[in-house]
């Protein structure tokens, strides 16, 4: 990340992919300001081109493989 950019907030379920409308897991913060949101598929597709143009990529796709914690009450 470049020093000029402020940290970004985590993506939420309300954040949607700018290409297809699926839940966004990747944010590309553009050099000129603004950002683009992508699902995991489109994030992978466009990440290299965006990086080569100086965008900072916030990738939260690891959340797709997280296992939620189970409490004893949830097992019933």
Backbone as XML, in Angstrom:
<?xml version="1.0"?>
<chain id="A" units="angstrom">
  <residue number="1" name="UNK">
    <atom name="N" x="0.849" y="-1.176" z="0.000"/>
    <atom name="CA" x="0.000" y="0.000" z="0.000"/>
    <atom name="C" x="0.887" y="1.228" z="0.000"/>
  </residue>
  <residue number="2" name="UNK">
    <atom name="N" x="0.467" y="2.262" z="-0.719"/>
    <atom name="CA" x="1.243" y="3.497" z="-0.739"/>
    <atom name="C" x="0.945" y="4.301" z="0.505"/>
  </residue>
  <residue number="3" name="UNK">
    <atom name="N" x="1.892" y="5.119" z="0.919"/>
    <atom name="CA" x="1.730" y="5.900" z="2.136"/>
    <atom name="C" x="0.649" y="6.956" z="2.050"/>
  </residue>
  <residue number="4" name="UNK">
    <atom name="N" x="0.268" y="7.362" z="0.844"/>
    <atom name="CA" x="-0.715" y="8.424" z="0.674"/>
    <atom name="C" x="-2.145" y="7.945" z="0.899"/>
  </residue>
  <residue number="5" name="UNK">
    <atom name="N" x="-2.367" y="6.653" z="0.898"/>
    <atom name="CA" x="-3.716" y="6.137" z="1.026"/>
    <atom name="C" x="-4.050" y="5.813" z="2.476"/>
  </residue>
  <residue number="6" name="UNK">
    <atom name="N" x="-5.261" y="6.175" z="2.864"/>
    <atom name="CA" x="-5.725" y="5.845" z="4.205"/>
    <atom name="C" x="-6.140" y="4.383" z="4.239"/>
  </residue>
  <residue number="7" name="UNK">
    <atom name="N" x="-6.040" y="3.747" z="5.403"/>
    <atom name="CA" x="-6.503" y="2.360" z="5.504"/>
    <atom name="C" x="-7.985" y="2.273" z="5.155"/>
  </residue>
  <residue number="8" name="UNK">
    <atom name="N" x="-8.378" y="1.178" z="4.554"/>
    <atom name="CA" x="-9.770" y="1.006" z="4.165"/>
    <atom name="C" x="-10.493" y="0.123" z="5.174"/>
  </residue>
  <residue number="9" name="UNK">
    <atom name="N" x="-11.808" y="0.303" z="5.238"/>
    <atom name="CA" x="-12.626" y="-0.503" z="6.145"/>
    <atom name="C" x="-12.793" y="-1.898" z="5.566"/>
  </residue>
  <residue number="10" name="UNK">
    <atom name="N" x="-12.997" y="-2.886" z="6.424"/>
    <atom name="CA" x="-13.274" y="-4.248" z="5.924"/>
    <atom name="C" x="-14.544" y="-4.246" z="5.067"/>
  </residue>
  <residue number="11" name="UNK">
    <atom name="N" x="-14.565" y="-5.116" z="4.093"/>
    <atom name="CA" x="-15.740" y="-5.247" z="3.239"/>
    <atom name="C" x="-16.859" y="-5.946" z="4.005"/>
  </residue>
  <residue number="12" name="UNK">
    <atom name="N" x="-18.093" y="-5.587" z="3.695"/>
    <atom name="CA" x="-19.253" y="-6.179" z="4.361"/>
    <atom name="C" x="-20.118" y="-6.907" z="3.339"/>
  </residue>
  <residue number="13" name="UNK">
    <atom name="N" x="-21.131" y="-7.582" z="3.819"/>
    <atom name="CA" x="-22.057" y="-8.301" z="2.944"/>
    <atom name="C" x="-22.795" y="-7.328" z="2.019"/>
  </residue>
  <residue number="14" name="UNK">
    <atom name="N" x="-22.886" y="-6.068" z="2.383"/>
    <atom name="CA" x="-23.562" y="-5.069" z="1.549"/>
    <atom name="C" x="-22.698" y="-4.606" z="0.379"/>
  </residue>
  <residue number="15" name="UNK">
    <atom name="N" x="-21.385" y="-4.847" z="0.428"/>
    <atom name="CA" x="-20.489" y="-4.451" z="-0.659"/>
    <atom name="C" x="-20.625" y="-5.459" z="-1.802"/>
  </residue>
  <residue number="16" name="UNK">
    <atom name="N" x="-20.884" y="-4.954" z="-3.007"/>
    <atom name="CA" x="-21.166" y="-5.809" z="-4.156"/>
    <atom name="C" x="-20.144" y="-5.590" z="-5.266"/>
  </residue>
  <residue number="17" name="UNK">
    <atom name="N" x="-19.886" y="-6.632" z="-6.030"/>
    <atom name="CA" x="-18.960" y="-6.604" z="-7.158"/>
    <atom name="C" x="-19.459" y="-5.620" z="-8.211"/>
  </residue>
  <residue number="18" name="UNK">
    <atom name="N" x="-18.564" y="-4.754" z="-8.690"/>
    <atom name="CA" x="-18.924" y="-3.785" z="-9.722"/>
    <atom name="C" x="-19.149" y="-4.440" z="-11.084"/>
  </residue>
  <residue number="19" name="UNK">
    <atom name="N" x="-18.730" y="-5.665" z="-11.271"/>
    <atom name="CA" x="-18.922" y="-6.364" z="-12.545"/>
    <atom name="C" x="-20.189" y="-7.210" z="-12.574"/>
  </residue>
  <residue number="20" name="UNK">
    <atom name="N" x="-20.453" y="-7.963" z="-11.487"/>
    <atom name="CA" x="-21.561" y="-8.923" z="-11.556"/>
    <atom name="C" x="-22.572" y="-8.814" z="-10.414"/>
  </residue>
  <residue number="21" name="UNK">
    <atom name="N" x="-22.283" y="-8.029" z="-9.392"/>
    <atom name="CA" x="-23.226" y="-7.864" z="-8.291"/>
    <atom name="C" x="-23.102" y="-8.870" z="-7.160"/>
  </residue>
  <residue number="22" name="UNK">
    <atom name="N" x="-22.183" y="-9.843" z="-7.277"/>
    <atom name="CA" x="-21.966" y="-10.806" z="-6.188"/>
    <atom name="C" x="-21.304" y="-10.086" z="-5.007"/>
  </residue>
  <residue number="23" name="UNK">
    <atom name="N" x="-21.243" y="-10.760" z="-3.859"/>
    <atom name="CA" x="-20.598" y="-10.155" z="-2.693"/>
    <atom name="C" x="-19.144" y="-9.858" z="-3.010"/>
  </residue>
  <residue number="24" name="UNK">
    <atom name="N" x="-18.695" y="-8.661" z="-2.647"/>
    <atom name="CA" x="-17.324" y="-8.236" z="-2.918"/>
    <atom name="C" x="-16.372" y="-8.711" z="-1.827"/>
  </residue>
  <residue number="25" name="UNK">
    <atom name="N" x="-15.236" y="-9.238" z="-2.258"/>
    <atom name="CA" x="-14.174" y="-9.660" z="-1.354"/>
    <atom name="C" x="-12.847" y="-8.997" z="-1.708"/>
  </residue>
  <residue number="26" name="UNK">
    <atom name="N" x="-12.832" y="-8.182" z="-2.761"/>
    <atom name="CA" x="-11.618" y="-7.500" z="-3.208"/>
    <atom name="C" x="-11.950" y="-6.041" z="-3.473"/>
  </residue>
  <residue number="27" name="UNK">
    <atom name="N" x="-11.121" y="-5.144" z="-2.915"/>
    <atom name="CA" x="-11.249" y="-3.703" z="-3.178"/>
    <atom name="C" x="-9.960" y="-3.249" z="-3.845"/>
  </residue>
  <residue number="28" name="UNK">
    <atom name="N" x="-10.093" y="-2.556" z="-4.965"/>
    <atom name="CA" x="-8.947" y="-1.954" z="-5.644"/>
    <atom name="C" x="-9.039" y="-0.450" z="-5.440"/>
  </residue>
  <residue number="29" name="UNK">
    <atom name="N" x="-8.078" y="0.098" z="-4.680"/>
    <atom name="CA" x="-8.039" y="1.533" z="-4.447"/>
    <atom name="C" x="-7.175" y="2.135" z="-5.554"/>
  </residue>
  <residue number="30" name="UNK">
    <atom name="N" x="-7.790" y="2.984" z="-6.368"/>
    <atom name="CA" x="-7.129" y="3.531" z="-7.540"/>
    <atom name="C" x="-6.225" y="4.709" z="-7.194"/>
  </residue>
  <residue number="31" name="UNK">
    <atom name="N" x="-5.186" y="4.902" z="-7.992"/>
    <atom name="CA" x="-4.204" y="5.961" z="-7.757"/>
    <atom name="C" x="-4.862" y="7.337" z="-7.763"/>
  </residue>
  <residue number="32" name="UNK">
    <atom name="N" x="-5.769" y="7.579" z="-8.683"/>
    <atom name="CA" x="-6.413" y="8.887" z="-8.807"/>
    <atom name="C" x="-7.543" y="9.112" z="-7.828"/>
  </residue>
  <residue number="33" name="UNK">
    <atom name="N" x="-7.769" y="8.175" z="-6.930"/>
    <atom name="CA" x="-8.872" y="8.268" z="-5.978"/>
    <atom name="C" x="-9.995" y="7.337" z="-6.395"/>
  </residue>
  <residue number="34" name="UNK">
    <atom name="N" x="-10.835" y="7.020" z="-5.478"/>
    <atom name="CA" x="-11.929" y="6.097" z="-5.753"/>
    <atom name="C" x="-11.489" y="4.652" z="-5.618"/>
  </residue>
  <residue number="35" name="UNK">
    <atom name="N" x="-12.441" y="3.774" z="-5.710"/>
    <atom name="CA" x="-12.124" y="2.359" z="-5.620"/>
    <atom name="C" x="-13.106" y="1.550" z="-6.443"/>
  </residue>
  <residue number="36" name="UNK">
    <atom name="N" x="-12.719" y="0.316" z="-6.701"/>
    <atom name="CA" x="-13.562" y="-0.646" z="-7.400"/>
    <atom name="C" x="-13.705" y="-1.860" z="-6.501"/>
  </residue>
  <residue number="37" name="UNK">
    <atom name="N" x="-14.882" y="-2.464" z="-6.496"/>
    <atom name="CA" x="-15.132" y="-3.655" z="-5.693"/>
    <atom name="C" x="-15.361" y="-4.835" z="-6.625"/>
  </residue>
  <residue number="38" name="UNK">
    <atom name="N" x="-14.805" y="-5.996" z="-6.244"/>
    <atom name="CA" x="-14.933" y="-7.197" z="-7.055"/>
    <atom name="C" x="-15.214" y="-8.415" z="-6.195"/>
  </residue>
  <residue number="39" name="UNK">
    <atom name="N" x="-15.952" y="-9.367" z="-6.769"/>
    <atom name="CA" x="-16.083" y="-10.687" z="-6.153"/>
    <atom name="C" x="-14.723" y="-11.373" z="-6.285"/>
  </residue>
  <residue number="40" name="UNK">
    <atom name="N" x="-14.572" y="-12.545" z="-5.718"/>
    <atom name="CA" x="-13.285" y="-13.255" z="-5.779"/>
    <atom name="C" x="-12.897" y="-13.546" z="-7.228"/>
  </residue>
  <residue number="41" name="UNK">
    <atom name="N" x="-13.844" y="-13.990" z="-8.039"/>
    <atom name="CA" x="-13.572" y="-14.327" z="-9.434"/>
    <atom name="C" x="-13.056" y="-13.114" z="-10.220"/>
  </residue>
  <residue number="42" name="UNK">
    <atom name="N" x="-13.793" y="-12.019" z="-10.163"/>
    <atom name="CA" x="-13.375" y="-10.835" z="-10.915"/>
    <atom name="C" x="-12.149" y="-10.174" z="-10.286"/>
  </residue>
  <residue number="43" name="UNK">
    <atom name="N" x="-11.992" y="-10.313" z="-8.982"/>
    <atom name="CA" x="-10.778" y="-9.800" z="-8.330"/>
    <atom name="C" x="-9.539" y="-10.476" z="-8.883"/>
  </residue>
  <residue number="44" name="UNK">
    <atom name="N" x="-9.591" y="-11.810" z="-9.014"/>
    <atom name="CA" x="-8.457" y="-12.543" z="-9.592"/>
    <atom name="C" x="-8.235" y="-12.141" z="-11.047"/>
  </residue>
  <residue number="45" name="UNK">
    <atom name="N" x="-9.324" y="-11.953" z="-11.769"/>
    <atom name="CA" x="-9.241" y="-11.636" z="-13.193"/>
    <atom name="C" x="-8.560" y="-10.289" z="-13.446"/>
  </residue>
  <residue number="46" name="UNK">
    <atom name="N" x="-8.835" y="-9.292" z="-12.617"/>
    <atom name="CA" x="-8.352" y="-7.939" z="-12.877"/>
    <atom name="C" x="-7.212" y="-7.468" z="-11.973"/>
  </residue>
  <residue number="47" name="UNK">
    <atom name="N" x="-6.848" y="-8.226" z="-10.954"/>
    <atom name="CA" x="-5.853" y="-7.772" z="-9.979"/>
    <atom name="C" x="-4.516" y="-7.400" z="-10.602"/>
  </residue>
  <residue number="48" name="UNK">
    <atom name="N" x="-3.984" y="-8.223" z="-11.475"/>
    <atom name="CA" x="-2.664" y="-7.950" z="-12.056"/>
    <atom name="C" x="-2.664" y="-6.660" z="-12.862"/>
  </residue>
  <residue number="49" name="UNK">
    <atom name="N" x="-3.677" y="-6.450" z="-13.679"/>
    <atom name="CA" x="-3.766" y="-5.227" z="-14.482"/>
    <atom name="C" x="-3.914" y="-4.001" z="-13.582"/>
  </residue>
  <residue number="50" name="UNK">
    <atom name="N" x="-4.713" y="-4.128" z="-12.528"/>
    <atom name="CA" x="-4.892" y="-3.007" z="-11.607"/>
    <atom name="C" x="-3.597" y="-2.691" z="-10.870"/>
  </residue>
  <residue number="51" name="UNK">
    <atom name="N" x="-2.903" y="-3.729" z="-10.385"/>
    <atom name="CA" x="-1.618" y="-3.524" z="-9.699"/>
    <atom name="C" x="-0.610" y="-2.848" z="-10.615"/>
  </residue>
  <residue number="52" name="UNK">
    <atom name="N" x="-0.557" y="-3.280" z="-11.866"/>
    <atom name="CA" x="0.419" y="-2.708" z="-12.804"/>
    <atom name="C" x="0.121" y="-1.241" z="-13.103"/>
  </residue>
  <residue number="53" name="UNK">
    <atom name="N" x="-1.103" y="-0.813" z="-12.822"/>
    <atom name="CA" x="-1.465" y="0.598" z="-12.988"/>
    <atom name="C" x="-1.435" y="1.351" z="-11.660"/>
  </residue>
  <residue number="54" name="UNK">
    <atom name="N" x="-0.853" y="0.736" z="-10.630"/>
    <atom name="CA" x="-0.632" y="1.413" z="-9.356"/>
    <atom name="C" x="-1.720" y="1.284" z="-8.322"/>
  </residue>
  <residue number="55" name="UNK">
    <atom name="N" x="-2.741" y="0.492" z="-8.580"/>
    <atom name="CA" x="-3.822" y="0.340" z="-7.602"/>
    <atom name="C" x="-3.346" y="-0.485" z="-6.408"/>
  </residue>
  <residue number="56" name="UNK">
    <atom name="N" x="-3.880" y="-0.162" z="-5.255"/>
    <atom name="CA" x="-3.632" y="-0.940" z="-4.039"/>
    <atom name="C" x="-4.784" y="-1.936" z="-3.908"/>
  </residue>
  <residue number="57" name="UNK">
    <atom name="N" x="-4.468" y="-3.215" z="-3.750"/>
    <atom name="CA" x="-5.487" y="-4.259" z="-3.698"/>
    <atom name="C" x="-5.696" y="-4.722" z="-2.262"/>
  </residue>
  <residue number="58" name="UNK">
    <atom name="N" x="-6.928" y="-4.632" z="-1.793"/>
    <atom name="CA" x="-7.326" y="-5.157" z="-0.481"/>
    <atom name="C" x="-8.058" y="-6.465" z="-0.757"/>
  </residue>
  <residue number="59" name="UNK">
    <atom name="N" x="-7.404" y="-7.581" z="-0.485"/>
    <atom name="CA" x="-7.943" y="-8.900" z="-0.815"/>
    <atom name="C" x="-8.422" y="-9.597" z="0.454"/>
  </residue>
  <residue number="60" name="UNK">
    <atom name="N" x="-9.708" y="-9.832" z="0.550"/>
    <atom name="CA" x="-10.295" y="-10.511" z="1.707"/>
    <atom name="C" x="-10.871" y="-11.872" z="1.312"/>
  </residue>
  <residue number="61" name="UNK">
    <atom name="N" x="-10.374" y="-12.453" z="0.213"/>
    <atom name="CA" x="-10.911" y="-13.730" z="-0.250"/>
    <atom name="C" x="-10.635" y="-14.870" z="0.717"/>
  </residue>
  <residue number="62" name="UNK">
    <atom name="N" x="-9.694" y="-14.692" z="1.636"/>
    <atom name="CA" x="-9.440" y="-15.736" z="2.630"/>
    <atom name="C" x="-10.660" y="-15.961" z="3.516"/>
  </residue>
  <residue number="63" name="UNK">
    <atom name="N" x="-11.552" y="-14.993" z="3.597"/>
    <atom name="CA" x="-12.778" y="-15.149" z="4.381"/>
    <atom name="C" x="-13.686" y="-16.226" z="3.807"/>
  </residue>
  <residue number="64" name="UNK">
    <atom name="N" x="-13.512" y="-16.558" z="2.543"/>
    <atom name="CA" x="-14.347" y="-17.585" z="1.910"/>
    <atom name="C" x="-14.068" y="-18.982" z="2.454"/>
  </residue>
  <residue number="65" name="UNK">
    <atom name="N" x="-12.883" y="-19.194" z="3.001"/>
    <atom name="CA" x="-12.514" y="-20.516" z="3.498"/>
    <atom name="C" x="-12.497" y="-20.590" z="5.018"/>
  </residue>
  <residue number="66" name="UNK">
    <atom name="N" x="-12.882" y="-19.518" z="5.697"/>
    <atom name="CA" x="-12.920" y="-19.528" z="7.163"/>
    <atom name="C" x="-14.044" y="-20.441" z="7.643"/>
  </residue>
  <residue number="67" name="UNK">
    <atom name="N" x="-13.794" y="-21.134" z="8.728"/>
    <atom name="CA" x="-14.801" y="-21.961" z="9.366"/>
    <atom name="C" x="-15.308" y="-21.219" z="10.588"/>
  </residue>
  <residue number="68" name="UNK">
    <atom name="N" x="-16.607" y="-20.969" z="10.674"/>
    <atom name="CA" x="-17.125" y="-20.256" z="11.838"/>
    <atom name="C" x="-16.931" y="-21.073" z="13.116"/>
  </residue>
  <residue number="69" name="UNK">
    <atom name="N" x="-16.704" y="-20.373" z="14.192"/>
    <atom name="CA" x="-16.561" y="-21.039" z="15.488"/>
    <atom name="C" x="-17.917" y="-21.617" z="15.898"/>
  </residue>
  <residue number="70" name="UNK">
    <atom name="N" x="-17.901" y="-22.809" z="16.449"/>
    <atom name="CA" x="-19.129" y="-23.469" z="16.896"/>
    <atom name="C" x="-19.103" y="-23.535" z="18.413"/>
  </residue>
  <residue number="71" name="UNK">
    <atom name="N" x="-20.178" y="-23.051" z="19.010"/>
    <atom name="CA" x="-20.292" y="-23.120" z="20.464"/>
    <atom name="C" x="-21.161" y="-24.336" z="20.811"/>
  </residue>
  <residue number="72" name="UNK">
    <atom name="N" x="-21.093" y="-24.820" z="22.047"/>
    <atom name="CA" x="-21.904" y="-25.983" z="22.436"/>
    <atom name="C" x="-23.403" y="-25.778" z="22.172"/>
  </residue>
  <residue number="73" name="UNK">
    <atom name="N" x="-23.906" y="-24.562" z="22.321"/>
    <atom name="CA" x="-25.330" y="-24.288" z="22.066"/>
    <atom name="C" x="-25.670" y="-24.462" z="20.590"/>
  </residue>
  <residue number="74" name="UNK">
    <atom name="N" x="-24.716" y="-24.191" z="19.683"/>
    <atom name="CA" x="-24.958" y="-24.299" z="18.247"/>
    <atom name="C" x="-25.054" y="-25.752" z="17.798"/>
  </residue>
  <residue number="75" name="UNK">
    <atom name="N" x="-24.517" y="-26.683" z="18.546"/>
    <atom name="CA" x="-24.477" y="-28.081" z="18.130"/>
    <atom name="C" x="-25.807" y="-28.791" z="18.313"/>
  </residue>
  <residue number="76" name="UNK">
    <atom name="N" x="-26.736" y="-28.198" z="19.011"/>
    <atom name="CA" x="-28.031" y="-28.841" z="19.262"/>
    <atom name="C" x="-28.903" y="-28.837" z="18.071"/>
  </residue>
</chain>
